[in-house]
């Protein structure tokens, strides 16, 4: 219901059992979600606890999750531009349209801005994510992904004012040993 006001609480995602998070993602996106391009981009990476949140209902049940992932744009010379991939933004179907996804996005974008983190990126609706948080596809025209995607839905947001751009392939961030 559009006039419903859900009572919820945002908590760190790592406070929730992994099985509950996976069940929520299955309910929100289906069992075939692992084949999507976004999963290929972040393949093998652990989500970032400091930029991943959960929403609990008034009874303490998990009804939403938002994960953030360390990824990178790998350029032709092999150098990587670190990025943080936002998503999926998952809300239990019975609780959708209650503002939970938007509240989780606010929390994560605010935290990234406070930390002056790497640029954020996502695959999403530019009209929605641009309107509320400023994500756009202006700097992503040279980005490729390991699977199908609509270029207009490949979005980025600088949280510290530096321009976002470059040419290369999106994928997991590779740690380099010193």
Residue pairs with C-beta under 8 A, 6 or more apart in sequence:
1 97
2 97
4 98
5 98
6 57
6 95
6 98
6 99
6 100
7 57
7 58
8 55
8 56
8 57
8 58
8 63
8 64
8 95
8 98
8 100
8 103
9 55
9 56
10 53
10 54
10 55
10 103
10 104
10 107
11 53
11 54
11 55
11 56
12 49
12 52
12 53
12 54
13 21
13 47
13 49
13 52
13 53
13 54
13 65
13 66
13 67
14 49
14 52
15 54
16 54
16 62
16 65
20 62
21 54
21 62
21 65
24 62
24 63
24 64
24 65
24 90
24 92
25 33
25 65
25 88
25 90
26 33
27 92
27 93
28 88
28 90
28 91
28 92
28 93
29 88
29 90
33 39
33 88
36 147
37 123
37 145
37 146
37 147
37 148
37 149
38 85
38 87
38 88
38 123
40 145
40 146
40 147
40 171
41 69
41 71
41 85
41 145
41 146
41 170
41 171
41 172
42 69
42 71
42 85
42 172
43 171
43 172
44 172
45 69
45 70
45 71
45 172
45 173
47 67
47 68
47 69
48 67
48 68
48 69
48 70
48 84
50 111
50 115
51 68
51 84
51 108
51 111
51 112
51 117
52 65
52 66
52 67
52 68
52 108
53 65
53 66
53 104
53 107
53 108
54 62
54 64
54 65
54 66
54 104
55 62
55 63
55 64
55 65
55 91
55 100
55 103
55 104
56 62
56 63
57 63
57 95
62 92
63 91
63 92
63 94
63 95
63 100
64 89
64 90
64 91
64 92
64 95
64 100
64 101
64 104
65 88
65 90
65 104
66 86
66 87
66 88
66 89
66 90
66 101
66 104
66 105
66 107
66 108
67 87
67 88
68 84
68 85
68 86
68 108
68 112
68 120
69 84
69 85
70 82
70 84
70 85
70 172
70 173
71 82
71 83
71 84
71 85
71 121
71 170
71 171
71 172
71 173
72 80
72 81
72 82
72 83
72 170
72 171
72 172
72 173
72 174
73 80
73 81
73 83
73 143
73 166
73 168
73 169
73 170
74 80
74 168
74 169
74 170
74 171
74 174
75 81
75 166
75 167
75 168
76 167
76 168
80 173
80 174
81 166
81 168
82 118
82 173
83 118
83 119
83 120
83 121
83 156
83 170
83 173
84 112
84 117
84 118
84 119
84 120
84 121
85 120
85 121
85 122
86 105
86 108
86 120
86 121
86 122
87 122
87 123
87 124
89 101
89 104
89 105
91 98
91 100
91 101
102 132
105 129
105 132
105 133
106 132
109 120
109 133
109 157
109 159
112 120
112 159
113 159
113 160
115 159
116 159
116 160
117 159
117 160
119 156
119 157
119 158
119 159
119 162
119 164
120 135
120 156
120 157
120 159
121 140
121 154
121 155
121 156
121 157
121 164
121 170
122 129
122 135
122 155
123 145
123 149
123 153
123 154
123 155
124 135
124 153
124 155
125 153
126 135
126 136
126 137
126 152
126 153
126 155
129 135
129 155
130 136
130 155
133 157
134 157
135 155
135 156
135 157
136 155
136 156
136 157
137 151
137 152
137 153
137 154
137 155
137 156
138 156
139 156
139 163
139 164
139 165
139 166
140 151
140 154
140 155
140 156
140 164
140 165
141 151
142 165
142 166
142 167
142 168
143 154
143 166
143 167
143 168
143 169
143 170
144 168
144 169
144 170
145 154
145 169
145 170
146 169
146 170
146 171
156 164
157 164
158 164
